[in-house]
Amino acid sequence: MNRRTPVTCFVLTLALSSAVMAALPQQARAAAAKQSLYATVSKLDAGLFDSFNHCSSPAQLKKHASYLAPNLEFYHDKGGVT
């Protein structure tokens, strides 16, 4: 066995360990961003459907409309554009 082989293995192990340790904070940031995005989408989804379910109130109907683009069109299969 060559004398350099253990040294080479040690250096490669050290480099690989450093690369893995450097990637961990990035993975943690990605996980936090994913969790933040999920929380935002869940909150908006709940607000949209809650305002829809209470749209008999003019304030809730206005709130519901604020979630949608002003030029959104709904096509009903029997009534056409609504």
Secondary structure as GFF3:
##gff-version 3
##sequence-region A 1 82
A	DSSP	alpha_helix	4	53	.	.	.	ID=ss1
A	DSSP	alpha_helix	58	66	.	.	.	ID=ss2
A	DSSP	beta_strand	75	76	.	.	.	ID=ss3
A	DSSP	beta_strand	80	81	.	.	.	ID=ss4
###
